[in-house]
Amino acid sequence: MFKEFSKRTRLILFVVLLILPMVLQGCGGNSGYDSPSTTGTSTAMSADTLKSWVDSGDVNGTGYNRVVILDVNTQTTYESGHIPGAQFLNRSDILPVRSEGIVSSVNMVLDGSSMDALIKKYGIDKNTTIVITGPGSSYWDYMWVGRAYFNFRYWGFPKSRLKVLNGLDGAYREKYGLSTAPAPSIIPSTYSVRNNPLFRSDLRVSLQEMMDVADGKVPNALVIDGRGGNGYYSGGSTGTASYDGDPMKTKGVFDSKADSWGDICTYLEAAGVTAPPCQPSPTAGDYVAFEGHIRGGKAMWFGDLFEKVDTTDPGSAAFTYYRFLPKNDMANLLTTETGLDNTKVAYVHCRTGMISSAMFVAIDANLGWPVENYDGSWSQWGQLAGVTNGGFLPDDSKWRTDTPARTENLYFNITGGATIENPADGGSVVDPYDTSANKIEETDKAYFESGSGGGTGTGGPPPQVGC
């Protein structure tokens, strides 16, 4: 009996020793690279890791380690050079106009059917790791990268399957160069956001939720305006920039071609974005009824969350790109300038939800602190004045934001003779007595819960890191 037991024991040990190398290989023990299904890679990933995925054949592959690289870009810039295998995602495809029930706003989150169309187009399924990138030659590029990242996060794609290339295409070009070859043809998937485990509406701030923050109903909330407290926000009566001070006439922050916003419009137009707010205005008016800032809000310039890198590519060509600040530096900057730390939730906003998206991806993907994106931003908040003050809402509407209880440093643009414009649709009110001011999330939640989207499997997170 003892001999028989020993014989069986030796057989078991032999089998274990035989399969152990294969197990370790599957867990990344001897693979030479971190496979997408097992890696503990930070959401803000390195060019070296992405290169290993390109070399392994995972990019646009068909296996469990499938990787899709989305280059949020213009067609011209994409064709001039991109990461091998990267798929072109047009910036204009992620900037919809939607209504919260009260009024329409620009640059809102994609609805369910639009998001499904996007993920199916690029062949994304439950096993796909999504890497988001862009040109990287300016910190402005993180606005569009942030828009894409925010949409995927909102619709339930977990961080373990969602990556942002730190430094974008510039970081990859620095070490490995870029390709001008066309990306391979992609077989569309049948996956849907409804196959994801969670709907992350908690990462987005609806109009109603931002009002609750301004009303002091949300603990540990800190509102941060990414436009900063400099000339991009207000010149005041003396011409001295101040976020907390002089509420006198601003320099037309929302005027499409006015003063300090001229360079932003030039940049957007060069990037192929010709829709409002940078379309030449038929009047010299502001887009919103009033200026000021959301009660309790702080301000910082979003570009300070990124650092400039002057370098050369493998062909010795000099160029510049921008990457996230190191985590400790980013944390110290946010704490010093706004008082934010990891015990508070950052409620980021800007003018039209673009700069706030860059802040969202920096804080969420790189730093890992709690953050929510108010994509309606000031172009929505600043519309909601009573008719007496040049707005579109009846004076008795509970959704007015033009009150000292919700907005500090109020200045009504009508007093300066401005013609009030709505960047979305000319100012038409959908329903001034809407019951929730949260129609987008209500609609999207209903879509998410409406049943299977037809994707294979049930979605869900990838395997645990390691074994």
N, C-alpha and C positions, 0 to 999 in steps of 0.2 A: 504493500500500500504506500509505504514511504517512497519507494522507487517510482511508483506511478505518479505520486504527487510532485516529486522532483522533476519528473519528465514533463509534466504539464506546466510546472513553473518555468522551466527552461524555455518551453515553447512560447509561453506568454511573453517572457522577457525578450525573446527573439523577435516576436511580432512588434512589440513596443519599440525596440531599437530600430526596426525596419521602417516604421511609419513616422518616427519622431522627426527625422530631417524634413519630411514633407509637411508635417504640422508646423515646424518652425518656419519653413519657407512660406507657408500660407499666412503666418502671422508677421511676416516681415523680418524674421530673424536673420536670414541669409540672402535676402532678395536684392540687396544693393540699392533699393529705393523704397520709400514709403508708399505703398499702394493706396489708392483712394479709399478702398473699403476698410483699411485698417489704420490709416495714419492718424496721429494725434496732432496733425498740423493745425496751427492757429488759423482762425478765420482769415486774418491778414497773412497770406502765405508768401513765401519767398520765390524768386525766379528759379533758384536751384531745384526746389521741389517740383515746380511746374515742368522744368526741363526734363526731369526724370520721368514724369508722366508722359510727356511727348515722346521720349525715346523708347518707352516701354510699349507704345502702341495703344495706350489707354484713351488718348484723345480721339474722339469719334469712333471708339471701339464698340464692340457688341457684347462684351462680357459684363461681369458683376462690377468691375472696376471702371466702367465707362465714365469718361470725362467730356464735358462740353465746355468750350471756352467761348464766352460771349464778349465780343469787342464792341462796346457801346460807343459809336463813332459816327463820322460822316463817311459816305461812300468813297470820296476822294482820298481822305486820310487813310482809311482802311486799305485801299488798293495800293497806296504808296509804301506800305509796309506793316505787317502784322505778325503775331506769333503763329508759328506753323499750326495749321488745323483750326485756327480761331474762326468762329462764325460771326458775320457782320450783323449787328443789331442797330438799326437806325434809331437815332435819338428821338426822332419825332414820333416813334411808335409807343413811347411810354409817357406821353404828356396829354392825357385826355382832359376834357372839360366835363365836370359832373356837378350835380346839385346835392346839397345837404338837405334840401327840402325848402329852404328859404330863398336861396339865391345860388346861381351857378358860379363855379370857380375854376380857374385854370390849374393845370398840372396836378390833378388829383391822382389817387391810386387807381390802377386799372380795375375794371369790373371783372367778374368771374369768367365770362365768356371770352373776353379779350385776353386774359391771362392764360386761359386754356389754349387759345389759338397760338399764343406765343410759345408755350412749352411744347406743344405738339409739333410746331414748325421746326424746332431745333432738336427734335428727337429725344426730349428729356423724359425719363421715366423714374421709377422708384429707386433704381440703382445708380442713377446719374449723380456725379459730383459736378456742380456748376461752378466754374471759375469766371469771375467778372473782371474785365479789364477795360482800358480805354487808352487814348494817346499818351497821357501823362506828362506832356510838355508844359502844362500849367496846372495849378491847383484848381482852376475852374473845371477841369475835366472830371474832377470828383463829384461835381453836381450830377452829371448824367450817370456815372458809375453808381453814385448813391441812390439815384432814382430807381435804377434796375435792382440794386441790392434790397432797397426798401420794399419794392413790390414783391420780390420773392419771399422776404421775411414775413410780410403781412399775410401772404397766402399760405403760410405754414411750412415752408421749406426750412428744415433744421440747419443750424450752423454747421453741423457735422457734414452736411452735403452742400454747403454754400461757402465759397471762398472768394476773396478779393485779392488780386495780385498787388502786393505792396510796391508802389512805384509804377504800377501799370505797365504799359508796353515799354516804357523807358528803362525799367529795371531789367527786363528781358533783353532788350537791345544792347544794354551795356555789356553783358557777358556773352551773349550768344548771337546777337544780330536778329534781324527780322526777315520775314519772307514776303515775297510778292506773288507767290503761287496762289491760285484760287483754292478756297477751302473745298474739301471733298463734298460730294452730294450727300445729303442727310435723308434718311428714311424717316418720315414723320412718325411720332409715337401716338398712342391712344390714351396717354395719361391725362389726368385731370387734377386740378387743385383739390377736388373733392375726395381724392384718394389720400391726401395728406392727413396726418394724425390730428393736427390742430389748426384752427383759424386764429391768427395772431392779431386780432383787432386791438389788443392791448398795446401794440407798438405804434398805433396811429392815434392821433388826437382829433376827434371830431369837433365841430363848432361847439356843440353843447358841452363837451368835456373841457374845452379850453375856457368856456365861460365859468364852469365849476371851479377851475383853477383860479381864475381871476377873482371869483367870489369868495375865495379862501376855504373852499370845501374839500380840497385835496391835500392831505398831509404830505410833507417831504417833497413837494413839487417846486422846481425852480425853472422859471421861464427864461430862456436865453435867446436873444435876437442875434443871429449870425451876421447881420449887416454891420455890426460894430457901433461904437459911439463916435466915429469920426465923421468926416464930411459926407460919407455915404448916407448918413442918417439925417442930420439936421445942421443947418448953419445958424439957426436962431436969429435974433434981431441984431446981434453984434457980429455975426459971421463966425463966431467961435463954436466949434462942434461940441455938443454936449448931449448925452443920452438922458441924463437925469435933470438937466437944468432948463434953460429957456425954451418955452413952448411956442415961441413966435413962428412966423411963416417959414416953413422948410424950403429947400431949394428944389422943389418939385420932384421929390423922391419917386413919385409914381408917374411923372410926366415922361412920355416915351423917349424923348431926346434931350432932356433937360440936364444941364450942368454936369454934376458929378456922376450921373448915371450914363453919360455918353459912352464911356469906355466899355461898360458892360454891354450896352446895345451893340456896339461895334463887334465885340467878341462873339456875341450870340449870332449876329448876322453872318460873321465869317464862318461860324460853325454850321451854317445852313438852317438856323432857326429863324424864321421870318414871321412867325405868328406873334400876337401880342404877348408880352407888353412892349416889344421893341419895334413893332410896326409903326411907321410914322403916323402921328396922331393928327386928325383933322382939325383939332383945336389945340390951344396951348394950355389945356387944363390938366388937372391931376386925375388919376384914375379912381381915387377914393374920396370919400366925403371928409375925412379928417386924418390928421397925423397925431402922433403921440406914441406911447408904448403900453403894452398890456401890464396891468397893475402888478407890481412886485417884480417885474422883469429886469434882467441884467443884459448887458450887451458885450460882445467881443467880435473881433474880425475873424471869420471862419478860416481865412487863409493862413492864420497863424498856427493851425493844427497840422500843417504840412511843412516839410523842410525841402529846400532846394538842393539838388545834386548836379554839379557841373562835372562832366565826365567825357569819356570817349567810347566809341563802340569798337568791336574787333577790327574794323577797317580803319581805325584811328581817326574817325570823324568826330569832331567835338559836338556835343549837344547837352541839353539840360532836361532834367525831369524832376518830378516832385513825388515824395513818398510821405507816409505818415510820420509824425514825430515819434521818437521812441516813447514807449508807454509811460515811463516815469516823467519824462519831460511834458508829455501831453497832460498827465494828471496834475502836475504842478501848475501848469499854465491855466487850466480850467479852474482850479481851486483859487489861484491868485486873482484871476480876472473876474470870476463870477461867484465864487464861493461854493462851487459844485464839488462834491466828493461822492464816494460810492454808497453813501447812505441816503442820498437824494436821487430823485428822478428828474433828469433834464427834459424839459419840454421845449424842443428847439423849433424856431420859426425864422422867417425872413420876410421877403416881399412876396414871392410867388411859389414857395415850396422847393426851390432849386438849391439855394445855399443851405437851407435846413437839411436837405438830403445829404449834402456833403458832410455836414456835421454829424448826422445820424450814422453814416457809415464809419466815420472816424471814431466816434465814441462807442458804437456797438461792436464793430468788427475788430478794431485795433485795441481799444482800451478795455472793452467788456463791462462798462458801467451801464446802469439803467438809463435808457433814453427812449423818448417817444417823439414822433415827428408830426407837427401840426402842418400838414401839407396845404391847408387853406391859406395860412400865413396872413400877412397884413393886407394883401389884395382882397381877402375875404373879410377879415376883421374890420378893416377901415371902410368898408361899404355900408356897414350896418348901423347907419345913423337914421334918426327920425327925419321926416320931410322938412321940419322946421330948420334943421341944420344942414340941409342939402343932400340928405340921404334918400333912400327908397322905401324905408319902412314907415308905417303909420306911427305916430308919436306914442301910441299906447302899446306897441309891440313889446313883448317881454324879451325879444331877441336883440334889442338895441345894445350896441357896445359903446356908444358915444356918451357914456356917463362917467363921472369921476370915480364911481364905485368899481368900474371895470377897466378904465383907461386913464393913465396918468399923462400929464403934459399935453392935454387936449388942445388942438388947434384945428378949427373948421376951415377947410379950404375955400368954402363959399364966401367967407369974409374977405378973402383976397381976390375975389372976382373969378376964381377958377371955374371952369365947366367940368362937372363931375362925370367921369366915364367909368364904365365897368369893363375890365380887360377881358371878361369872358363873353358877354353877350349884349353889351350896351346898357345893362342895368335893369333888365326885366326881373321882377321878383316872382318867384315861383309860388310861395305861400308865406306871407308875413306872419301868419298865425299857426304855422306848422307846430305839431305837438312835441317833436323831439329834437329837431336840428341835428339829426344823426342818420339821415336817410341812406348815406353811402354804406355805412357799416351794417345797417339793418338789411339793405338789399343784398350785400355781399354775404352776410351770414346765412340768409335764406338760400342763396345759391349754393353755398358750401354744404348746407345740410339737406340739399334737395335730392341726394342719392348718389350712386356711383357714377363717376365720370367716364367709365369704360376702360380705365387703365388696367394693366395687368397687376394682379396682386392687390394688396390693401395699402401699399405705401408704407410709411413708417420709417423710423430711423435706421441707419445702417448698423452692421454688427458692432459690438463693443471693441474698443481699441485693444489690440493684442488678443490673447487667448483667454 
